[in-house]
Amino acid sequence: MKKIPIAGWALAATLLLNSCAVNPVTGKRDVVLMSEEQEVAMGQQTDPAVIAQFGLYQDPELQRFMEQKGQEMAAISHRSNIKYSFKIVDSPVINAFAVPGGYVYFTRGIMAHFNNEAQFAGVLGHEIGHIAARHSVQQQAKSTLAQGGLILGSILSPTVAQAGQAASQGLGLLFLKFGRDDERESDMLGVEYSSKIGYDAAEMADFFLTLQRQQEKSGQEIPGFLSTHPNPGDRYETVTALAAEWKQKLNLTRAQVDRNSYLQLIDGLVYGEDPRQGFVENFVFYHPELKFKFPIPNGWNYMNSPQQFQMAPKDGGALMSLTLAQGDNLETAAQQVLQNYNLQPLESKSVTVNGLPAIAIVAQLKQQQQQQQQQQQQEIRVLMYLIKYNGNIYNLMGVTLASQFNNYAPQFSNTMQNFSVLTDQEKLNRQPERIRIETVQQTATLAQIFDRNQVPEARREELAILNGLQLSDRVEKGTMIKLLSK
């Protein structure tokens, strides 16, 4: 081993010290690689990407509630000096997340599953806790130190993911997983912050049980909340005990729960997938608003957002996406897409897709000659169809390795060549389910109430979880509960 001069160690120590900052929560020094100004700037850059990805949920009253409670809680947090922003995004997934610099987002999916304001406040405090303790910044520093860069989330394998540089570095922070210690600390802060503005933080523990039941029912991990989190049972006990301590410390003899006011607030909330934004049925994607449809390869995963629709096989060997292309005509749009993605066309021809004018292009990523020689094994190949319909130009793009292109090309072509006008009135008029708040007229079990309201047997457990109750639970007359309607 080579000996490192003392001066070298001194320089390294100085650089490390300069990368440390006092944690606002613990008062200890943490290794971070950005200043507070940089952190805030990153949040400002990330926010538009988040909104573009998910869209804002269109309910001014609910948005005002989120912002008001968020600002009230931020004011008593350990980092009240920065400017916070609180938004509800239009996603059915049960999730809440925060990005550096004071930006907190709840999905309408998680709003649907809260059963009182206290549960909402506990989770809000948890997310503010991540910002107050600078967890995202610390995770970014650890990833940078360990790997020389941020870990970006992707539904693709790392090999194919290199072709899609659209994901910004800031948006990649959403996919950084917090460690268990960070989550425990945020739970503690969630209890502290929600208690300090008057809520019963024990309700936060009950919500964790709802998340656990939802995970067990779906067989899928709930994003954010259960990933790398402590055992839900241990978490419940810990939060319950902490809530009792803060009640005593603050002398909260009448801690707020506010069930009815919260349920009235979410009456009419869109529940589950909103078909007006597009929906999948029997491996066909339908978009009632834009009036088109196309098939999805059987067995492929898919993800819909206001910005794009993505499809990928389970092995991650390819990706297909649908986006809107810019341009007044097909030729201009094609040139713009090729330029935006740094693609070199190999073949191009004008075609007709179910009566609609289109251009079909086979292309590859532009590379320097030296890079071509070094990365010949990793060459990216693209098939795309630009289709003009109803004033828009749609870009259907399939991406894979050149070595796999012939395997995936038939699936790419089948989807693209079967893009067509949607005329089925049942699909065009499909409406979303919405939460309907009803007041129980007669004391009964939840199962009996569902009987009276003709809730299908197959959906009773789902609605029991939505209400934070068991089917066998006795529900008193005058209690508000959630049902669904269209």
DAUR-V100764 format. One record per residue. N is the residue number from 1. RES is the residue in one letter. PSI is psi in whole degrees, -180 to 180 (999 if undefined). OMEGA is omega in degrees with one decimal (none if undefined). Layout:
N|RES|PSI|OMEGA  N|RES|PSI|OMEGA
This chain:
1|M|140|177.9  2|K|142|176.4  3|K|136|178.6  4|I|125|-179.8  5|P|150|179.6  6|I|-37|179.2  7|A|-36|179.0  8|G|-43|177.5  9|W|-40|-179.2  10|A|-41|179.3  11|L|-44|179.6  12|A|-43|179.7  13|A|-38|179.3  14|T|-43|178.9  15|L|-41|179.9  16|L|-42|179.9  17|L|-40|179.3  18|N|-19|178.7  19|S|1|-178.9  20|C|149|176.2  21|A|151|179.9  22|V|125|177.9  23|N|125|-176.7  24|P|-25|-177.2  25|V|-50|-173.3  26|T|-23|-175.9  27|G|1|179.4  28|K|165|177.8  29|R|131|177.1  30|D|150|175.0  31|V|116|176.0  32|V|153|-176.2  33|L|22|175.4  34|M|150|177.5  35|S|171|177.1  36|E|-36|178.2  37|E|-42|177.8  38|Q|-39|179.2  39|E|-47|178.8  40|V|-42|179.4  41|A|-38|178.7  42|M|-41|177.3  43|G|-40|179.3  44|Q|-34|178.6  45|Q|-32|-176.8  46|T|-34|-174.3  47|D|-48|178.6  48|P|-34|179.0  49|A|-38|177.9  50|V|-46|-179.1  51|I|-39|177.5  52|A|-36|-177.9  53|Q|-43|-172.4  54|F|-33|-172.8  55|G|148|176.2  56|L|142|176.0  57|Y|129|-172.6  58|Q|82|175.2  59|D|92|-174.8  60|P|-38|-178.1  61|E|-43|179.4  62|L|-39|177.8  63|Q|-40|178.1  64|R|-41|178.0  65|F|-47|179.4  66|M|-47|-177.9  67|E|-44|-177.8  68|Q|-49|-179.5  69|K|-37|179.3  70|G|-46|-179.6  71|Q|-37|177.8  72|E|-41|-179.0  73|M|-39|179.5  74|A|-33|-177.5  75|A|-24|179.6  76|I|8|-179.4  77|S|175|179.0  78|H|-9|178.5  79|R|62|-179.4  80|S|-5|-176.0  81|N|-19|-178.2  82|I|161|-179.8  83|K|128|-177.8  84|Y|155|175.5  85|S|135|-176.6  86|F|126|-175.0  87|K|149|173.4  88|I|123|-178.4  89|V|156|-171.0  90|D|73|178.6  91|S|138|179.5  92|P|-12|-178.0  93|V|141|178.3  94|I|101|-174.6  95|N|155|171.2  96|A|142|-178.6  97|F|160|179.5  98|A|147|174.6  99|V|161|-176.4  100|P|151|173.2  101|G|6|173.2  102|G|21|-178.6  103|Y|121|-178.0  104|V|135|-178.0  105|Y|135|170.0  106|F|142|173.1  107|T|157|173.9  108|R|-23|177.8  109|G|-41|179.3  110|I|-32|176.8  111|M|-35|179.8  112|A|-29|-173.8  113|H|-10|171.7  114|F|146|178.4  115|N|5|173.0  116|N|169|-178.8  117|E|-32|-177.8  118|A|-39|176.3  119|Q|-46|176.9  120|F|-46|-176.6  121|A|-37|179.4  122|G|-44|179.4  123|V|-37|176.2  124|L|-43|177.7  125|G|-37|177.5  126|H|-46|-178.0  127|E|-40|175.4  128|I|-34|177.3  129|G|-39|176.9  130|H|-40|179.8  131|I|-45|-178.1  132|A|-40|-178.8  133|A|3|177.2  134|R|40|-177.5  135|H|-42|-179.5  136|S|-41|-179.7  137|V|-40|178.6  138|Q|-43|179.5  139|Q|-39|177.7  140|Q|-41|179.9  141|A|-43|179.9  142|K|-42|-179.5  143|S|-40|180.0  144|T|-44|180.0  145|L|-38|-174.7  146|A|-35|-170.0  147|Q|-4|179.8  148|G|16|178.7  149|G|170|179.7  150|L|151|173.6  151|I|118|179.2  152|L|138|176.7  153|G|145|179.0  154|S|144|174.3  155|I|0|179.9  156|L|164|170.5  157|S|157|-179.2  158|P|-32|-177.7  159|T|-48|-177.6  160|V|-29|-176.4  161|A|-24|-178.0  162|Q|-17|179.8  163|A|-24|-176.9  164|G|94|-178.8  165|Q|14|-177.9  166|A|-30|179.4  167|A|122|-178.6  168|S|161|177.9  169|Q|-39|-179.8  170|G|-46|-179.5  171|L|-28|177.6  172|G|-25|178.8  173|L|-23|179.1  174|L|-23|-175.0  175|F|2|174.9  176|L|128|-178.7  177|K|133|175.9  178|F|148|176.7  179|G|170|-178.2  180|R|-37|179.5  181|D|-41|177.3  182|D|-43|-178.3  183|E|-41|177.5  184|R|-42|179.8  185|E|-41|179.2  186|S|-34|173.5  187|D|-45|179.3  188|M|-43|-179.7  189|L|-35|176.2  190|G|-42|176.4  191|V|-48|-177.8  192|E|-51|-174.6  193|Y|-44|-179.0  194|S|-34|176.9  195|S|-40|-176.9  196|K|-23|175.5  197|I|15|166.9  198|G|6|-177.1  199|Y|158|176.3  200|D|101|-175.0  201|A|-14|176.8  202|A|-25|178.6  203|E|-27|176.7  204|M|-39|178.5  205|A|-41|178.4  206|D|-35|-179.8  207|F|-32|177.0  208|F|-34|177.2  209|L|-37|175.7  210|T|-43|178.0  211|L|-41|-179.6  212|Q|-43|178.8  213|R|-41|179.4  214|Q|-40|178.8  215|Q|-45|-179.3  216|E|-38|-178.8  217|K|-44|-175.5  218|S|-23|-176.3  219|G|10|-179.6  220|Q|152|178.7  221|E|132|174.1  222|I|124|-178.2  223|P|146|171.9  224|G|-65|-168.4  225|F|-37|-176.9  226|L|-6|178.7  227|S|123|-178.8  228|T|19|-178.2  229|H|160|176.9  230|P|161|178.1  231|N|129|-176.1  232|P|-36|178.5  233|G|-46|177.6  234|D|-39|-179.2  235|R|-41|178.8  236|Y|-48|-178.7  237|E|-44|-177.7  238|T|-47|-178.1  239|V|-39|178.3  240|T|-44|-180.0  241|A|-43|179.4  242|L|-39|179.8  243|A|-41|178.6  244|A|-39|178.9  245|E|-44|-178.0  246|W|-33|175.3  247|K|-44|-179.4  248|Q|-43|-177.8  249|K|-39|-177.7  250|L|-1|-176.7  251|N|47|-179.1  252|L|83|-178.8  253|T|-24|178.9  254|R|63|179.2  255|A|139|-176.3  256|Q|141|169.9  257|V|-49|174.4  258|D|62|178.8  259|R|-55|-173.4  260|N|-41|-179.0  261|S|-37|179.6  262|Y|-45|-178.6  263|L|-39|176.9  264|Q|-33|-179.5  265|L|-35|-176.9  266|I|7|175.3  267|D|122|-177.5  268|G|-1|179.0  269|L|134|176.3  270|V|132|-177.3  271|Y|133|179.3  272|G|-162|-179.6  273|E|140|175.6  274|D|107|-175.7  275|P|-21|179.1  276|R|-23|178.5  277|Q|5|-177.9  278|G|143|179.9  279|F|158|179.8  280|V|134|177.0  281|E|123|-178.9  282|N|45|177.8  283|F|35|169.7  284|V|133|176.9  285|F|126|178.8  286|Y|139|174.0  287|H|98|-176.5  288|P|-37|-177.5  289|E|-42|-177.7  290|L|-7|170.7  291|K|53|172.3  292|F|169|177.6  293|K|158|171.7  294|F|155|-179.0  295|P|153|174.2  296|I|137|177.2  297|P|135|-179.1  298|N|132|176.4  299|G|-5|-179.9  300|W|146|171.7  301|N|156|179.1  302|Y|158|179.2  303|M|128|-177.7  304|N|141|174.1  305|S|165|179.0  306|P|-24|-175.0  307|Q|-36|-176.2  308|Q|163|172.2  309|F|126|-176.6  310|Q|147|177.0  311|M|143|178.8  312|A|142|174.5  313|P|160|-175.9  314|K|-27|179.8  315|D|-3|176.9  316|G|19|-174.9  317|G|-6|-178.5  318|A|171|177.1  319|L|135|168.9  320|M|145|178.6  321|S|153|173.0  322|L|125|175.7  323|T|167|172.0  324|L|136|178.0  325|A|152|180.0  326|Q|140|178.2  327|G|153|-179.1  328|D|-24|-179.8  329|N|171|-175.3  330|L|-41|-176.6  331|E|-45|179.2  332|T|-43|179.7  333|A|-41|-180.0  334|A|-45|178.6  335|Q|-39|-179.6  336|Q|-43|179.2  337|V|-45|179.1  338|L|-41|-179.7  339|Q|-45|-177.8  340|N|-38|-177.1  341|Y|6|178.9  342|N|49|-175.9  343|L|145|175.9  344|Q|118|-178.0  345|P|138|174.9  346|L|-37|176.3  347|E|147|177.4  348|S|134|179.1  349|K|149|174.6  350|S|135|-178.3  351|V|173|173.4  352|T|130|-179.9  353|V|103|-178.7  354|N|46|176.8  355|G|-1|-178.2  356|L|135|178.9  357|P|141|-176.5  358|A|165|171.4  359|I|131|176.5  360|A|131|-175.4  361|I|134|167.1  362|V|130|-174.7  363|A|169|175.0  364|Q|161|177.0  365|L|136|173.9  366|K|136|178.9  367|Q|153|172.6  368|Q|153|-177.2  369|Q|-41|-180.0  370|Q|-42|178.5  371|Q|-37|178.7  372|Q|-42|-179.4  373|Q|-39|-177.2  374|Q|-30|-172.4  375|Q|26|-176.8  376|Q|-34|-179.1  377|Q|-20|-174.2  378|Q|20|-177.6  379|E|136|-178.8  380|I|135|178.6  381|R|142|-174.2  382|V|136|167.0  383|L|129|176.9  384|M|147|174.4  385|Y|127|171.3  386|L|121|-171.5  387|I|127|179.9  388|K|126|-177.9  389|Y|126|171.4  390|N|41|176.3  391|G|-5|178.5  392|N|157|170.9  393|I|117|-176.9  394|Y|133|179.7  395|N|106|173.8  396|L|117|-173.5  397|M|133|174.0  398|G|131|-175.2  399|V|135|173.8  400|T|178|174.5  401|L|148|179.6  402|A|-35|-179.6  403|S|-20|-179.7  404|Q|0|-171.4  405|F|-44|-178.9  406|N|-28|178.0  407|N|-39|-175.1  408|Y|-18|-176.2  409|A|-41|178.6  410|P|-36|178.6  411|Q|-40|174.9  412|F|-51|-175.5  413|S|-40|-178.7  414|N|-42|178.5  415|T|-47|-173.8  416|M|-40|-177.5  417|Q|-10|178.6  418|N|13|168.1  419|F|130|-177.0  420|S|167|179.5  421|V|136|178.4  422|L|120|-179.6  423|T|-10|-178.8  424|D|114|-175.0  425|Q|-34|179.1  426|E|-40|178.0  427|K|-41|-178.5  428|L|-31|-176.2  429|N|11|-178.5  430|R|130|-179.1  431|Q|152|178.8  432|P|158|169.1  433|E|148|177.7  434|R|151|176.0  435|I|132|176.2  436|R|122|-179.1  437|I|125|179.5  438|E|147|175.7  439|T|126|-177.9  440|V|126|-176.3  441|Q|-18|-178.3  442|Q|132|-180.0  443|T|131|-178.6  444|A|173|172.9  445|T|161|178.9  446|L|-38|178.7  447|A|-41|179.0  448|Q|-39|177.6  449|I|-40|177.7  450|F|-36|176.3  451|D|-49|-177.4  452|R|-30|-178.2  453|N|11|174.9  454|Q|43|174.2  455|V|125|-178.6  456|P|143|-178.8  457|E|-40|-175.8  458|A|-16|-175.4  459|R|6|-174.8  460|R|-41|178.4  461|E|-38|177.3  462|E|-46|-179.2  463|L|-29|175.1  464|A|-44|177.4  465|I|-42|179.4  466|L|-34|179.5  467|N|-2|-178.5  468|G|30|-176.7  469|L|165|171.0  470|Q|153|-179.8  471|L|-28|-178.6  472|S|-7|-178.1  473|D|141|177.3  474|R|127|-178.1  475|V|122|-175.4  476|E|150|174.7  477|K|137|180.0  478|G|-7|179.5  479|T|138|174.9  480|M|137|176.6  481|I|165|178.7  482|K|130|167.6  483|L|178|-178.6  484|L|147|175.9  485|S|168|176.9  486|K|999|none
